[in-house]
Amino acid sequence: MSLFDLTGKIAVVTGSSRGIGRAIAEEMAAHGAKVVISSRKQDACEDVAREIDDRHGKGTALPIAASISSKDALQAMMDKVRSDLGPVDIMVCNAASNPYYGSMDGIEDDQFRKILDNNVLSNHWLCQMALPDMRAKEDGAIVIVSSIGGLRGSDTIGAYNVSKAADFQLVRNYAVENGKHNVRVNAIAPGVVKTDFARALWEDEKVHDATAARTPMRRLGDPRDIAGAAIYLSSQAGAWMTGQMMVVDGGITI
C-alpha cells in the first residue's frame, strides 16, 4: 500500500469549488478518498463534484454549500457529511477572505473582524466539529491552508497576514491537545499562487514578473503545487508530523 493512499477516507475541503481547495479535493479523490466539496454557492460545488465523479466514479464527491462565516451552516454541513458518508477522517480548512488591501491605519473594524472571523475563528469551529470523529477513531488529520503572509509584514495585506500568523498558533495548540489521540494538525503556507483569490497579487504583468524574478524557482505557484503537501499531511506519509507549518513557495521566503 502506498504511503499516500487515502482509500476509504472521508475528506472535507472548504473553499473547494476553485483554486487551491479544488486542486486538493481533486488530488484526494485521485488518491482514493471520498471528498466533500464546499463553498458558498451550491451550483459551483455541484459542478466540481460532477467532474470528480465523472473521473473517479459516482459518489466520490459530495457537494455541500456552506459559508465559513456561519457556524450554523458549517455544523449543518458536518451533520450532512456524517449522515451521507460517515465520520470525518480529514479536514482541510482552506476557505478564507481578505476584504481589504492597504495600510492597517485605514482598515475599518468590521473589515478586520471579518478577516479574523473567516480566517481564524471559522478554522477553530471546523476543528471543534471534526475532532470528535477523529478522537473516536484514534486517527485523523487536520490541515489549515495558511500563507507565507503569516511570516512577514506587508503594507497592503497586513490584517490578512495577522490572521494567517494566528492560524499557525491554532495548529500548534490543537496539535498539543490531540497528539495523544493520534490526530495530526498541520498548516500549509503557500507563496503567491495563481488563483482568483490572489489575483490582486499577480494579475498585473509587472507585478507578476517582479514576483517571479524574486522567486528562486522563477515562477509563481499553481494550485496543484499545494495539493501534494495536503496529500502528504493527510496520509500515512505524514503520520509523525504535527503542529508544523509547511512552506510551499518556490523558495521566495529564503
Backbone torsions as a table, in degrees:
resi	resn	phi	psi	omega
1	MET	NA	135.9	178.7
2	SER	-67.8	143.8	175.3
3	LEU	-62.1	-20.6	-176.2
4	PHE	-100.4	7.9	-178.4
5	ASP	-70.2	132.6	178.9
6	LEU	-119.6	19.9	-178.2
7	THR	-56.3	129.7	178.3
8	GLY	85.9	-4.8	-179.4
9	LYS	-84.4	147.8	174.9
10	ILE	-108.0	119.4	-175.5
11	ALA	-120.7	127.9	173.8
12	VAL	-102.1	127.2	179.9
13	VAL	-125.8	112.1	178.5
14	THR	-81.7	154.8	-178.1
15	GLY	60.4	39.9	-171.2
16	SER	-106.6	16.8	175.7
17	SER	-84.8	-8.2	178.8
18	ARG	-163.2	173.3	171.6
19	GLY	59.3	-142.2	-176.0
20	ILE	-61.3	-43.3	-179.4
21	GLY	-60.3	-42.5	178.9
22	ARG	-64.3	-43.6	179.7
23	ALA	-61.1	-40.6	178.7
24	ILE	-64.5	-45.8	-179.9
25	ALA	-61.9	-42.8	-179.8
26	GLU	-62.9	-41.8	-179.0
27	GLU	-72.0	-35.5	176.7
28	MET	-64.4	-40.0	175.8
29	ALA	-63.3	-39.9	179.0
30	ALA	-64.7	-25.4	179.3
31	HIS	-95.6	10.7	170.1
32	GLY	108.1	-6.4	-177.1
33	ALA	-80.2	155.5	163.5
34	LYS	-90.8	130.9	-171.0
35	VAL	-118.3	141.3	174.3
36	VAL	-99.5	119.6	179.2
37	ILE	-94.2	119.9	-176.5
38	SER	-136.4	133.5	169.6
39	SER	-158.5	-169.0	-174.7
40	ARG	-71.9	-31.0	-171.9
41	LYS	-109.4	123.6	-176.3
42	GLN	-62.7	-40.5	-177.8
43	ASP	-63.8	-37.1	177.5
44	ALA	-66.0	-40.0	177.3
45	CYS	-63.3	-42.5	-178.4
46	GLU	-65.2	-36.8	178.8
47	ASP	-61.7	-45.5	-179.8
48	VAL	-67.5	-43.5	-179.6
49	ALA	-61.3	-39.2	179.3
50	ARG	-62.0	-43.4	179.8
51	GLU	-64.9	-40.3	178.8
52	ILE	-66.6	-42.8	177.4
53	ASP	-61.6	-40.7	178.5
54	ASP	-60.9	-32.8	-176.4
55	ARG	-85.5	-35.7	-170.4
56	HIS	-122.3	0.3	178.0
57	GLY	111.1	143.1	-178.1
58	LYS	-59.2	136.5	-179.8
59	GLY	92.8	-0.2	178.3
60	THR	-71.2	-35.2	-176.3
61	ALA	-122.0	138.2	178.1
62	LEU	-118.5	115.1	-179.1
63	PRO	-87.4	125.5	177.6
64	ILE	-140.1	110.8	177.7
65	ALA	-73.1	137.8	176.6
66	ALA	-161.1	132.7	176.7
67	SER	-85.0	131.3	179.6
68	ILE	-68.7	-12.9	179.5
69	SER	-81.7	-8.2	-177.5
70	SER	-115.9	114.3	178.0
71	LYS	-63.9	-38.6	179.1
72	ASP	-62.8	-41.2	180.0
73	ALA	-65.6	-40.2	178.6
74	LEU	-66.6	-39.2	178.1
75	GLN	-66.3	-39.4	177.3
76	ALA	-62.7	-38.7	176.8
77	MET	-61.7	-46.7	-178.6
78	MET	-64.9	-37.1	177.6
79	ASP	-62.9	-40.4	-180.0
80	LYS	-69.2	-38.4	177.6
81	VAL	-58.6	-46.9	-178.0
82	ARG	-65.7	-38.5	-178.3
83	SER	-73.9	-33.9	-176.7
84	ASP	-90.8	-34.1	-173.6
85	LEU	-119.4	-38.0	-176.8
86	GLY	125.4	-171.6	-179.3
87	PRO	-61.8	148.5	-177.0
88	VAL	-83.8	134.0	176.7
89	ASP	-101.6	-33.4	-173.7
90	ILE	-134.3	130.1	174.8
91	MET	-121.3	120.1	176.1
92	VAL	-112.0	110.1	179.4
93	CYS	-91.1	94.4	-174.5
94	ASN	-109.3	-31.3	-175.7
95	ALA	-63.9	142.8	-179.9
96	ALA	-158.5	173.1	176.6
97	SER	-144.6	156.8	175.8
98	ASN	-149.7	88.4	-175.1
99	PRO	-82.5	4.3	-173.0
100	TYR	-140.9	132.0	171.6
101	TYR	-122.9	130.0	179.9
102	GLY	140.2	-175.9	-179.3
103	SER	-62.9	144.9	176.6
104	MET	-65.7	-18.9	175.2
105	ASP	-60.1	-27.7	-173.1
106	GLY	-101.8	-2.6	-175.3
107	ILE	-74.3	136.9	176.7
108	GLU	-80.3	154.1	-178.9
109	ASP	-58.2	-41.1	-177.7
110	ASP	-68.1	-30.2	176.1
111	GLN	-69.5	-43.0	179.7
112	PHE	-64.9	-42.9	179.0
113	ARG	-62.5	-39.3	179.0
114	LYS	-62.4	-42.1	178.5
115	ILE	-61.6	-47.2	-178.8
116	LEU	-67.9	-40.2	179.6
117	ASP	-63.9	-47.3	-174.8
118	ASN	-78.7	-28.4	-173.9
119	ASN	-100.9	-17.1	-179.1
120	VAL	-123.3	-58.4	-175.5
121	LEU	-61.6	-40.6	179.9
122	SER	-64.2	-36.2	177.0
123	ASN	-65.7	-39.1	175.6
124	HIS	-60.5	-45.0	177.6
125	TRP	-59.0	-47.3	-177.4
126	LEU	-63.8	-37.3	174.8
127	CYS	-61.7	-47.2	179.7
128	GLN	-58.3	-38.9	-176.4
129	MET	-75.6	-31.8	-176.9
130	ALA	-86.3	-30.6	-171.3
131	LEU	-61.8	-37.4	179.3
132	PRO	-56.3	-41.1	177.6
133	ASP	-62.5	-43.4	-175.5
134	MET	-70.1	-40.5	178.1
135	ARG	-64.5	-38.3	179.7
136	ALA	-63.4	-35.2	179.8
137	LYS	-85.3	-13.5	-171.0
138	GLU	57.5	41.3	179.6
139	ASP	-169.9	140.8	176.3
140	GLY	165.6	165.2	-179.7
141	ALA	-142.3	132.3	172.6
142	ILE	-116.9	132.1	179.0
143	VAL	-126.9	122.2	175.1
144	ILE	-104.2	124.2	177.1
145	VAL	-85.3	106.3	-178.5
146	SER	-100.4	-131.0	-177.4
147	SER	-170.4	153.1	171.8
148	ILE	-66.5	-12.6	174.0
149	GLY	-58.5	-27.6	178.1
150	GLY	-71.9	-4.8	-179.2
151	LEU	-106.5	-3.4	-172.7
152	ARG	-148.9	161.9	175.7
153	GLY	-85.7	165.7	180.0
154	SER	-154.0	145.2	176.3
155	ASP	-94.3	5.7	179.1
156	THR	-127.4	-30.7	-178.0
157	ILE	-128.3	41.4	-176.4
158	GLY	-60.4	-44.5	-178.6
159	ALA	-65.3	-40.7	176.0
160	TYR	-59.2	-43.2	179.9
161	ASN	-64.5	-36.8	175.8
162	VAL	-58.6	-43.9	-179.0
163	SER	-65.7	-36.9	-178.0
164	LYS	-73.8	-31.3	172.8
165	ALA	-66.5	-37.5	177.8
166	ALA	-63.2	-35.1	178.1
167	ASP	-61.1	-35.1	178.0
168	PHE	-60.8	-42.7	-179.5
169	GLN	-72.0	-34.5	174.9
170	LEU	-57.0	-44.2	178.7
171	VAL	-62.2	-45.5	-178.4
172	ARG	-62.2	-44.9	-178.1
173	ASN	-65.3	-45.7	179.3
174	TYR	-65.2	-32.7	177.6
175	ALA	-65.7	-42.1	178.3
176	VAL	-60.3	-42.0	-174.4
177	GLU	-76.1	-25.3	-169.5
178	ASN	-117.9	1.4	176.0
179	GLY	-59.2	-35.5	-179.6
180	LYS	-66.1	-15.9	177.2
181	HIS	-98.4	9.7	-178.0
182	ASN	62.2	33.8	176.1
183	VAL	-109.1	124.7	179.9
184	ARG	-98.7	139.2	179.9
185	VAL	-132.3	115.2	-175.6
186	ASN	-137.1	168.1	177.4
187	ALA	-125.2	151.3	169.6
188	ILE	-112.0	134.1	178.5
189	ALA	-115.6	91.2	178.9
190	PRO	-74.1	154.4	167.6
191	GLY	-83.4	-152.1	180.0
192	VAL	-76.4	114.0	-179.2
193	VAL	-111.3	140.3	-175.8
194	LYS	-78.1	84.0	176.9
195	THR	-125.6	165.5	175.4
196	ASP	-61.4	-37.0	-178.7
197	PHE	-59.7	-39.3	-176.7
198	ALA	-99.1	17.1	-174.5
199	ARG	-53.5	-38.1	-178.8
200	ALA	-62.6	-20.3	-177.4
201	LEU	-93.6	-6.8	-177.7
202	TRP	-143.2	-10.2	-174.0
203	GLU	-64.9	-40.2	176.6
204	ASP	-67.7	126.4	-173.7
205	GLU	-60.4	-38.9	-179.6
206	LYS	-66.3	-41.6	178.5
207	VAL	-66.1	-43.7	177.8
208	HIS	-56.4	-51.4	-176.1
209	ASP	-66.2	-36.0	179.5
210	ALA	-67.9	-40.4	178.6
211	THR	-66.9	-43.4	178.1
212	ALA	-61.4	-39.2	-178.8
213	ALA	-65.9	-30.7	179.3
214	ARG	-82.0	-10.1	-177.4
215	THR	-91.5	125.3	-179.0
216	PRO	-51.2	-34.2	179.9
217	MET	-86.6	0.0	171.5
218	ARG	61.6	29.6	173.3
219	ARG	-156.6	159.5	173.0
220	LEU	-82.9	169.8	-176.7
221	GLY	-82.2	157.5	172.1
222	ASP	-111.1	147.2	-179.9
223	PRO	-49.9	-36.2	-178.1
224	ARG	-68.7	-20.9	176.5
225	ASP	-63.9	-26.5	-178.5
226	ILE	-89.9	-26.4	-175.3
227	ALA	-60.0	-38.8	-178.6
228	GLY	-61.5	-37.4	177.8
229	ALA	-64.4	-38.5	179.3
230	ALA	-66.4	-38.4	177.2
231	ILE	-63.5	-45.9	178.6
232	TYR	-56.9	-49.4	-175.5
233	LEU	-69.4	-23.1	-176.3
234	SER	-95.2	-11.2	-173.3
235	SER	-108.3	-178.7	177.9
236	GLN	-62.9	-22.1	178.1
237	ALA	-59.5	-32.7	-179.8
238	GLY	-103.8	28.8	-172.0
239	ALA	-63.8	-21.0	-178.0
240	TRP	-117.8	26.0	179.4
241	MET	-119.3	121.4	177.7
242	THR	-152.3	153.0	178.8
243	GLY	72.8	16.4	-172.7
244	GLN	-109.5	163.9	178.1
245	MET	-122.4	111.1	-176.5
246	MET	-94.5	115.5	180.0
247	VAL	-85.7	126.1	176.9
248	VAL	-129.6	93.4	-168.9
249	ASP	-143.0	16.5	-178.6
250	GLY	68.8	7.2	176.9
251	GLY	96.2	4.2	-172.1
252	ILE	-64.4	-30.0	-178.5
253	THR	-78.5	-7.9	179.2
254	ILE	-85.1	NA	NA
